[in-house]
Amino acid sequence: REKETLLKEIHHRVKNNLQIISSLLMLQSEQMPGERARILLAECVYRVRSMALIHQQLYGVDSLGRIDFGNYARSLADSLRAALSPGTRIEVRTEPVEVTVEHAVPLGLILNELITNAIKYGHGAARPEGEVGRCGPGFDVRIEVVAREGCIHVAVVDSGAGLPPGLSPSTAGTLGLQLVRSLTRQLRGQLVTDYDRGMRFEVQCALTASGG
């Protein structure tokens, strides 16, 4: 019992420290002279907050080694939508999927990048009359978290215009997609993409695999 109490306190303090870091970054971004610099610092803030949210959830659960990633995805989507674009219509389809902290942190960072990109670019695409976007009528972005045969599948789907011609997620040089690819390799997972009527990014990894 004493060990569990101490571990909860550690997660609480880590969460608080990460929130302090995000606040300092946000204050610094407000003083940057260039718009591009402010955007980059804000993106760092969202990444730090995605990690803080994991420790916040660990502080509030009985099993300190695992969290429900479906609940985490829903909370992260709400937070990013409120910060980036409150008008974005997001559908969240999740199942209760428990993951370890070792999985939760990289998966949380991956999900943060994919949701951020989808909110920024995943709607407003011009389409032929009668054709709807990938998420169907009523939604701009869809998030899916399911477990199948010992693997977790985390997908972010949008109804946007997709990537520019000649640009592939496997070669795109943006920091966000570089981070997604690197963390997927760390999880020994697989990144699957599809461009039809919008973008679909899906990360699959074994729930028992360890990061490397």
Stockholm file with secondary structure:
# STOCKHOLM 1.0

chainA/1-212         REKETLLKEIHHRVKNNLQIISSLLMLQSEQMPGERARILLAECVYRVRSMALIHQQLYGVDSLGRIDFGNYARSLADSLRAALSPGTRIEVRTEPVEVTVEHAVPLGLILNELITNAIKYGHGAARPEGEVGRCGPGFDVRIEVVAREGCIHVAVVDSGAGLPPGLSPSTAGTLGLQLVRSLTRQLRGQLVTDYDRGMRFEVQCALTASGG
#=GR chainA/1-212 SS CHHHHHHHHHHHHHHHHHHHHHHHHHHHHHTCSSHHHHHHHHHHHHHHHHHHHHHHHHHTSSCTTEEEHHHHHHHHHHHHHHHHCTTCCEEEEECCCEEEHHHHHHHHHHHHHHHHHHHHHSSCCCCCTTCCCTTCTTCSEEEEEEEETTEEEEEEEECSCCSCTTCCTTTCCCHHHHHHHHHHHHTTCEEEEECTTSCEEEEEEETTCCCC
#=GC SS_cons         CHHHHHHHHHHHHHHHHHHHHHHHHHHHHHTCSSHHHHHHHHHHHHHHHHHHHHHHHHHTSSCTTEEEHHHHHHHHHHHHHHHHCTTCCEEEEECCCEEEHHHHHHHHHHHHHHHHHHHHHSSCCCCCTTCCCTTCTTCSEEEEEEEETTEEEEEEEECSCCSCTTCCTTTCCCHHHHHHHHHHHHTTCEEEEECTTSCEEEEEEETTCCCC
//
